[in-house]
């Protein structure tokens, strides 16, 4: 007789169903696992044997064979421990067959039978819901999985709890979804003295999810401004939170007992490798661009990143997804992020400071910023110069709007966009609009159109640059609560396109 249990194998953020078959047959005593398991899965037999022994359950002197079907799908990770144990317990008649076949389980077993949290509980819950099965997982992983309301999630602390639950001795209650609440940020836009133009650029970028490039001398406040960007961003919608948490669950960074509604803010160091930024490695794990999905990717000292790393950003910026191709896997991750980049104007950083003149001007700046290719810069919607702040200005009282005030305007603009694109699949912000949709929502009035055409001819805007100006102008109009894009909106959008010497 063959007993069955179900679990999942991960391929990116997708969870594929795996049937765990267990056969206990006469023969020399053995415990084998087949079905393309990796080392962690093969070691499950020793963990399962020890966990059962801690419950005073002795394995019979027979041949035990575990088959992971489909056999041509690679099986990786320690989360196969629990489904293997469930299938074996069903084969031994300790738990009912219908109970093991009616649930999807995943979890790592300690030698004493304790269940250890594993990655991927959220995608596993989605797969269980599609198959109309219950999800059984470690209690530490259940709050994130319970966000999938279409399936019942049961969290257990030990393998003994699982046996008592399936046998009806002590039924475990369904888990409740957990949400992580972060403490209120102490950062505020009012902390930044001056830099009103940079604050305005951040507001426009946040409102329309536009990419931003800041160039300025060291100490001008670029990193300070970027650190305060999360304080003006709207919270994740339930759908966005689920999307983002699916990636974080696979990456194993959902370790706070639930999911968060705060937008991701990732800031990799400029020494990060290609695999760290884009994704990859032995298991084709998500990189920083995917971990920043629906959030912000802040790249400080942009020219210091390796040239191949920067060039790989071009396609993800356009498409909002990245495919990681490996010999044994082709995995696609979503990566619709907002890129905020910062750089000094030259290697010494004082190219435009008359008090600290550089003998190599302008060659110094051309060499330094020349590391950034034209096609990459063409994809950045907003470009601004961040001038140095005089030390005398630092003694002035705080001025300008608070983060709460700016966040209210950003949220109102985002709400306008959500209502505008409610029936457009895959489009949530102005930065996502393209083709006829962009023409319908962002074509300026006669005066604005004339100005845009004149700028395009004078400065040689590419077709991509032309459309990105239209998107930014639409966002500026949304912030001004204007139904149409007018000449002042186009003029401001153009000013952010042509500000830096890199334009």
C-alpha positions as CSV (number, residue, x, y, z in Angstrom):
1,X,0.0,0.0,0.0
2,X,1.2,3.5,-0.9
3,X,0.3,6.5,1.3
4,X,0.4,10.0,0.0
5,X,1.1,13.5,1.3
6,X,1.6,16.8,-0.5
7,X,4.1,19.6,-0.4
8,X,5.6,22.1,-2.9
9,X,8.9,22.7,-4.7
10,X,9.8,26.3,-5.4
11,X,10.8,27.8,-8.8
12,X,11.2,31.5,-8.2
13,X,8.0,32.8,-6.5
14,X,6.0,29.9,-7.9
15,X,5.3,26.8,-5.8
16,X,4.8,23.6,-7.8
17,X,2.9,20.8,-6.2
18,X,4.9,17.7,-5.2
19,X,3.3,14.4,-4.2
20,X,5.2,12.6,-1.5
21,X,4.5,8.8,-1.9
22,X,5.6,6.4,0.9
23,X,5.7,2.6,0.5
24,X,6.6,0.2,3.3
25,X,7.3,-3.2,1.8
26,X,8.9,-6.4,2.9
27,X,12.7,-6.7,2.4
28,X,16.0,-5.7,3.9
29,X,15.5,-2.7,6.3
30,X,16.3,0.5,4.4
31,X,15.0,4.1,4.2
32,X,15.6,5.7,0.8
33,X,14.4,8.9,-0.8
34,X,14.1,9.1,-4.6
35,X,12.8,11.8,-7.0
36,X,15.7,14.1,-7.7
37,X,16.4,15.2,-4.1
38,X,19.3,17.5,-3.1
39,X,21.5,16.9,-0.1
40,X,19.2,18.6,2.3
41,X,16.3,16.4,1.2
42,X,18.3,13.3,1.4
43,X,19.3,14.1,4.9
44,X,15.6,14.2,5.9
45,X,15.5,10.5,6.6
46,X,17.9,10.9,9.6
47,X,15.9,13.8,11.0
48,X,12.6,12.0,10.5
49,X,13.9,8.8,12.1
50,X,15.2,10.8,15.1
51,X,12.0,12.8,15.5
52,X,9.9,9.6,15.4
53,X,12.1,8.0,18.0
54,X,11.6,11.0,20.3
55,X,7.9,10.2,20.1
56,X,8.6,6.5,20.9
57,X,7.6,5.5,17.4
58,X,9.9,2.7,16.1
59,X,10.3,2.2,12.3
60,X,9.4,-1.4,11.2
61,X,12.1,-3.7,10.0
62,X,11.0,-3.3,6.4
63,X,12.0,-1.3,3.3
64,X,10.7,2.3,3.4
65,X,10.8,4.1,0.0
66,X,9.9,7.8,-0.3
67,X,9.2,9.0,-3.9
68,X,8.9,12.7,-4.6
69,X,6.7,13.1,-7.7
70,X,7.2,14.5,-10.4
71,X,10.6,12.8,-10.3
72,X,12.1,15.2,-12.9
73,X,11.5,18.3,-10.9
74,X,14.5,19.3,-8.7
75,X,13.7,19.2,-4.9
76,X,15.7,21.5,-2.7
77,X,15.5,22.6,0.9
78,X,14.8,21.2,4.3
79,X,11.0,21.9,4.1
80,X,10.4,18.3,2.8
81,X,11.0,16.9,6.3
82,X,7.4,17.4,7.5
83,X,5.6,16.0,4.4
84,X,8.0,13.0,4.4
85,X,7.1,12.4,8.1
86,X,3.4,12.8,7.4
87,X,3.5,10.3,4.5
88,X,5.4,7.8,6.6
89,X,3.1,8.2,9.6
90,X,0.1,7.6,7.3
91,X,1.8,4.5,5.9
92,X,2.3,3.2,9.4
93,X,-1.4,3.8,10.2
94,X,-0.7,6.4,12.9
95,X,-2.6,9.2,11.1
96,X,-5.6,8.8,8.7
97,X,-4.9,8.6,5.0
98,X,-7.5,11.2,4.1
99,X,-5.9,13.7,6.6
100,X,-2.5,13.4,5.0
101,X,-3.9,13.6,1.4
102,X,-6.1,16.6,2.2
103,X,-3.3,18.9,3.3
104,X,-0.1,20.5,1.9
105,X,2.7,20.5,4.5
106,X,6.1,22.0,4.8
107,X,8.6,22.4,7.6
108,X,12.0,21.3,8.9
109,X,12.3,18.8,11.8
110,X,14.6,19.0,14.7
111,X,15.9,15.8,16.1
112,X,13.5,16.1,19.0
113,X,10.5,16.6,16.7
114,X,10.3,20.4,17.0
115,X,9.2,22.1,13.8
116,X,11.6,24.8,12.6
117,X,10.4,27.8,10.4
118,X,11.2,27.5,6.7
119,X,11.1,29.9,3.7
120,X,8.3,30.0,1.2
121,X,5.2,29.6,3.5
122,X,3.3,32.3,1.6
123,X,3.7,30.8,-1.9
124,X,3.0,27.4,-0.5
125,X,-0.3,28.7,0.9
126,X,-1.2,30.1,-2.6
127,X,-0.5,26.6,-4.1
128,X,-2.6,24.9,-1.3
129,X,-5.5,27.3,-2.1
130,X,-5.4,26.4,-5.8
131,X,-5.6,22.7,-4.9
132,X,-8.3,23.3,-2.2
133,X,-6.2,21.8,0.5
134,X,-5.2,22.9,4.0
135,X,-1.7,24.1,4.7
136,X,0.3,22.6,7.6
137,X,3.4,24.4,8.5
138,X,5.5,25.4,11.6
139,X,3.8,27.8,13.9
140,X,6.5,30.4,13.3
141,X,5.7,30.5,9.6
142,X,1.9,30.4,9.9
143,X,1.2,34.2,10.4
144,X,2.6,35.0,6.9
145,X,0.9,32.1,5.2
146,X,-2.5,33.0,6.9
147,X,-2.7,36.1,4.7
148,X,-4.0,33.8,1.9
149,X,-7.6,33.7,3.0
150,X,-8.6,31.1,0.4
151,X,-7.1,28.3,2.4
152,X,-7.0,27.2,6.1
153,X,-3.5,27.5,7.6
154,X,-2.6,25.2,10.6
155,X,0.6,26.0,12.6
156,X,2.2,23.3,14.7
157,X,5.1,23.5,17.1
158,X,6.1,19.9,17.1
159,X,5.5,16.7,15.1
160,X,3.6,15.3,18.1
161,X,1.1,18.3,17.7
162,X,0.6,17.2,14.1
163,X,-0.2,13.6,15.1
164,X,-2.6,14.7,17.7
165,X,-4.3,17.1,15.3
166,X,-4.7,14.6,12.5
167,X,-5.8,11.8,14.9
168,X,-8.4,14.1,16.5
169,X,-6.9,14.0,20.0
170,X,-6.2,17.7,20.1
171,X,-7.2,19.8,17.1
172,X,-5.1,22.8,16.3
173,X,-6.9,26.1,15.7
174,X,-6.5,27.9,12.3
175,X,-3.7,30.5,12.3
176,X,-4.5,34.3,12.1
177,X,-2.6,36.5,9.7
178,X,0.2,38.5,11.3
179,X,1.2,42.1,10.4
180,X,4.4,43.7,11.4
181,X,4.0,47.3,12.6
182,X,7.1,49.3,12.4
183,X,7.7,52.2,14.9
184,X,7.0,55.7,13.6
185,X,10.1,57.1,11.8
186,X,12.0,59.9,13.5
187,X,13.2,61.1,10.1
188,X,11.4,64.0,8.6
189,X,11.8,66.1,5.4
190,X,11.9,69.2,7.6
191,X,15.2,68.0,8.9
192,X,16.8,68.9,5.5
193,X,17.8,72.5,5.4
194,X,17.2,74.1,2.1
195,X,17.3,71.9,-1.0
196,X,13.7,72.7,-1.9
197,X,14.1,71.7,-5.5
198,X,15.5,68.3,-4.4
199,X,12.5,67.9,-2.1
200,X,10.2,68.7,-4.9
201,X,11.8,66.1,-7.1
202,X,11.4,63.5,-4.4
203,X,7.7,64.3,-4.1
204,X,7.2,64.0,-7.8
205,X,9.2,60.7,-7.9
206,X,7.2,59.3,-5.0
207,X,3.8,60.4,-6.5
208,X,4.4,58.7,-9.9
209,X,7.0,56.1,-9.1
210,X,9.6,57.8,-11.3
211,X,13.3,57.0,-11.2
212,X,15.5,59.8,-9.8
213,X,19.2,60.7,-10.2
214,X,20.9,63.2,-7.9
215,X,24.3,64.7,-8.6
216,X,26.0,66.9,-5.9
217,X,29.1,67.5,-3.9
218,X,29.9,65.4,-0.8
219,X,27.8,66.5,2.1
220,X,25.1,68.2,0.1
221,X,22.4,66.0,1.5
222,X,21.8,63.3,-1.2
223,X,21.9,60.4,1.2
224,X,19.9,62.4,3.8
225,X,17.2,63.1,1.3
226,X,17.0,59.5,0.1
227,X,16.8,58.2,3.7
228,X,13.6,60.3,4.2
229,X,12.0,59.1,1.0
230,X,10.1,56.2,2.8
231,X,8.5,58.8,5.1
232,X,6.5,60.3,2.1
233,X,5.6,57.0,0.3
234,X,2.1,55.6,0.7
235,X,1.7,52.2,2.4
236,X,1.5,49.1,0.3
237,X,-2.0,48.1,-0.8
238,X,-3.1,44.5,0.2
239,X,-2.3,43.2,-3.3
240,X,1.1,44.9,-3.3
241,X,1.9,43.6,0.2
242,X,1.1,40.1,-0.9
243,X,3.3,40.4,-4.1
244,X,6.2,41.8,-2.2
245,X,6.0,39.4,0.7
246,X,5.9,36.4,-1.8
247,X,9.4,37.4,-2.9
248,X,10.6,38.1,0.7
249,X,9.2,34.8,1.8
250,X,11.2,32.9,-0.9
251,X,14.3,34.9,0.1
252,X,13.8,34.0,3.8
253,X,13.6,37.6,5.1
254,X,10.1,37.4,6.5
255,X,11.2,36.6,10.1
256,X,9.1,38.9,12.1
257,X,5.9,36.9,12.4
258,X,3.9,38.3,9.5
259,X,4.0,40.7,6.6
260,X,4.6,44.4,6.5
261,X,2.7,47.2,4.7
262,X,5.7,49.4,4.6
263,X,7.4,49.8,1.2
264,X,10.8,48.1,0.9
265,X,13.8,50.3,0.9
266,X,17.0,48.5,-0.2
267,X,20.4,50.2,-0.3
268,X,23.1,47.8,-1.6
269,X,26.7,48.8,-1.3
270,X,28.6,49.6,-4.5
271,X,30.7,46.5,-4.1
272,X,27.7,44.3,-4.5
273,X,28.0,41.6,-7.1
274,X,25.9,40.9,-10.1
275,X,24.1,38.0,-8.4
276,X,23.4,40.2,-5.3
277,X,21.8,43.0,-7.4
278,X,20.0,41.0,-10.1
279,X,19.6,37.6,-8.4
280,X,21.2,34.3,-9.0
281,X,23.4,31.9,-7.1
282,X,23.0,28.1,-6.9
283,X,19.3,28.3,-6.1
284,X,18.5,31.4,-8.4
285,X,17.5,33.4,-5.4
286,X,16.0,37.0,-5.8
287,X,18.4,39.9,-5.9
288,X,18.1,43.5,-4.6
289,X,16.0,44.7,-7.5
290,X,13.4,42.0,-6.8
291,X,13.6,42.6,-3.0
292,X,12.8,46.3,-3.8
293,X,9.7,45.3,-5.7
294,X,6.9,48.0,-5.1
295,X,9.5,50.0,-3.1
296,X,12.8,51.9,-3.5
297,X,16.2,50.8,-4.6
298,X,18.7,53.4,-3.5
299,X,22.1,53.2,-5.2
300,X,24.6,55.6,-3.6
301,X,27.8,56.4,-5.4
302,X,26.3,55.1,-8.6
303,X,29.5,55.3,-10.8
304,X,31.3,53.2,-8.3
305,X,29.2,50.1,-9.1
306,X,30.7,47.7,-11.6
307,X,29.8,48.6,-15.2
308,X,28.2,45.2,-16.0
309,X,26.0,45.5,-12.9
310,X,24.7,48.9,-14.0
311,X,24.0,47.8,-17.5
312,X,21.9,44.8,-16.3
313,X,19.5,47.3,-14.8
314,X,18.4,48.6,-18.1
315,X,16.0,45.8,-19.0
316,X,14.4,45.4,-15.5
317,X,13.8,49.2,-15.4
318,X,11.8,48.9,-18.6
319,X,9.9,45.6,-18.2
320,X,9.5,45.4,-14.4
321,X,10.7,41.8,-14.3
322,X,14.0,39.9,-14.5
323,X,14.7,36.4,-15.8
324,X,17.5,34.5,-14.1
325,X,18.8,31.9,-16.5
326,X,20.8,29.0,-15.1
327,X,21.8,25.6,-16.5
328,X,19.1,23.9,-14.4
329,X,16.5,26.7,-14.0
330,X,14.9,29.7,-15.7
331,X,13.3,31.8,-13.0
332,X,11.4,35.1,-13.5
333,X,11.0,37.5,-10.6
334,X,9.0,40.8,-10.6
335,X,11.1,43.9,-9.9
336,X,8.9,47.0,-10.4
337,X,11.0,49.3,-8.2
338,X,11.7,53.0,-8.0
339,X,15.4,53.6,-8.6
340,X,17.0,56.5,-6.6
341,X,20.6,57.0,-7.5
342,X,23.2,59.5,-6.2
343,X,26.6,60.4,-7.4
344,X,29.4,63.0,-6.9
345,X,30.1,65.2,-10.0
346,X,33.6,63.9,-10.1
347,X,36.0,61.7,-8.2
348,X,37.0,64.5,-5.7
349,X,33.5,65.7,-5.6
350,X,34.2,69.5,-5.8
351,X,34.0,70.0,-9.5
352,X,31.6,72.9,-9.2
353,X,32.9,74.4,-6.0
354,X,34.9,77.6,-6.7
355,X,36.5,77.5,-3.3
356,X,38.0,74.1,-3.9
357,X,38.9,74.2,-7.6
358,X,40.1,71.0,-9.2
359,X,43.0,71.2,-11.6
360,X,41.5,68.4,-13.8
361,X,38.1,70.2,-14.6
362,X,36.2,69.3,-16.7
363,X,38.0,66.1,-17.7
364,X,37.6,64.8,-14.1
365,X,33.8,65.0,-14.3
366,X,33.7,63.6,-17.8
367,X,35.7,60.6,-16.8
368,X,33.8,59.9,-13.6
369,X,30.2,60.3,-14.8
370,X,31.3,58.8,-18.1
371,X,31.1,55.4,-16.4
372,X,27.3,55.8,-16.7
373,X,26.1,54.8,-20.2
374,X,23.7,57.0,-22.1
375,X,21.0,54.3,-22.4
376,X,21.0,53.9,-18.6
377,X,20.7,57.6,-18.0
378,X,18.0,57.9,-20.6
379,X,15.8,55.6,-18.4
380,X,16.0,57.9,-15.4
381,X,13.0,60.3,-15.4
382,X,14.3,63.0,-13.0
383,X,17.8,64.4,-12.8
384,X,18.7,67.1,-10.4
385,X,21.8,68.9,-9.1
386,X,22.0,69.0,-5.3
387,X,24.1,72.1,-4.5
388,X,26.2,72.2,-1.3
389,X,24.6,73.8,1.8
390,X,26.5,76.6,3.5
391,X,27.3,76.0,7.1
392,X,25.6,79.3,7.9
393,X,22.3,77.8,6.5
394,X,22.5,75.0,9.0
395,X,21.9,77.4,11.8
396,X,18.6,78.6,10.3
397,X,15.3,77.2,11.7
398,X,13.7,74.3,9.9
399,X,11.5,75.3,7.0
400,X,9.4,73.7,4.3
401,X,6.7,71.0,4.6
402,X,6.8,68.1,6.9
403,X,6.9,64.5,5.7
404,X,3.3,64.1,6.8
405,X,2.2,67.0,4.6
406,X,4.1,65.8,1.6
407,X,2.9,62.2,2.1
408,X,-0.7,63.4,2.0
409,X,-0.2,65.1,-1.4
410,X,1.6,61.9,-2.7
411,X,-1.2,59.7,-1.5
412,X,-3.8,61.9,-3.1
413,X,-1.9,61.7,-6.4
414,X,-1.5,57.9,-6.1
415,X,-5.3,57.6,-5.5
416,X,-6.0,59.5,-8.7
417,X,-3.7,57.1,-10.6
418,X,-5.3,54.1,-9.1
419,X,-8.7,55.2,-10.1
420,X,-7.4,56.1,-13.6
421,X,-5.8,52.7,-14.2
422,X,-8.4,50.6,-12.3
423,X,-9.2,48.6,-15.4
424,X,-5.7,48.5,-16.8
425,X,-3.9,45.3,-15.8
426,X,-0.3,45.8,-14.7
427,X,-0.5,49.6,-14.5
428,X,-0.7,51.3,-11.1
429,X,1.3,54.5,-11.5
430,X,2.0,57.0,-14.2
431,X,5.5,55.5,-14.7
432,X,3.9,52.3,-15.9
433,X,1.8,53.9,-18.6
434,X,2.9,53.4,-22.2
435,X,1.6,53.4,-25.8
436,X,-1.9,54.6,-26.4
437,X,-2.7,54.7,-22.7
438,X,0.1,57.3,-22.2
439,X,-1.1,59.4,-25.1
440,X,-4.6,59.4,-23.8
441,X,-3.7,60.5,-20.2
442,X,-0.6,62.7,-20.7
443,X,-0.9,64.5,-24.1
444,X,-0.5,68.2,-23.2
445,X,-2.6,71.1,-24.3
446,X,-1.6,73.1,-27.4
447,X,0.9,75.3,-25.5
448,X,2.4,72.4,-23.6
449,X,2.7,70.3,-26.7
450,X,4.4,73.2,-28.6
451,X,6.9,73.5,-25.7
452,X,7.6,69.8,-25.6
453,X,8.2,69.6,-29.3
454,X,10.6,72.6,-29.2
455,X,12.6,71.1,-26.4
456,X,12.7,67.7,-28.1
457,X,14.1,69.4,-31.3
458,X,16.6,71.7,-29.4
459,X,18.0,69.2,-27.0
460,X,17.6,66.0,-29.1
461,X,15.4,64.1,-26.8
462,X,15.1,60.4,-27.6
463,X,11.7,58.8,-28.1
464,X,12.1,57.2,-24.6
465,X,13.1,60.6,-23.1
466,X,10.1,62.3,-24.8
467,X,7.7,59.8,-23.3
468,X,9.3,60.0,-19.9
469,X,8.8,63.7,-19.9
470,X,5.1,63.1,-20.6
471,X,4.8,60.7,-17.7
472,X,6.5,63.2,-15.3
473,X,4.3,66.0,-16.5
474,X,1.2,63.9,-15.9
475,X,2.4,63.3,-12.3
476,X,3.0,67.0,-11.8
477,X,-0.5,67.7,-13.1
478,X,-1.9,65.1,-10.6
479,X,-0.1,66.8,-7.7
480,X,-1.7,70.0,-8.9
481,X,-5.1,68.3,-9.2
482,X,-5.3,69.2,-12.8
483,X,-7.3,67.0,-15.3
484,X,-5.2,68.1,-18.2
485,X,-1.4,68.5,-18.7
486,X,-0.6,72.1,-19.2
487,X,2.4,74.1,-20.3
488,X,3.7,74.8,-16.7
489,X,3.6,71.1,-15.9
490,X,5.5,70.3,-19.1
491,X,8.0,73.1,-18.3
492,X,8.7,71.7,-14.8
493,X,9.1,68.2,-16.2
494,X,11.5,69.4,-18.8
495,X,13.6,71.3,-16.2
496,X,14.1,68.0,-14.3
497,X,15.1,66.2,-17.5
498,X,17.8,68.7,-18.6
499,X,19.2,69.9,-15.3
500,X,22.5,67.9,-14.9
501,X,25.5,68.0,-17.1
502,X,24.8,64.3,-17.9
503,X,21.5,65.2,-19.7
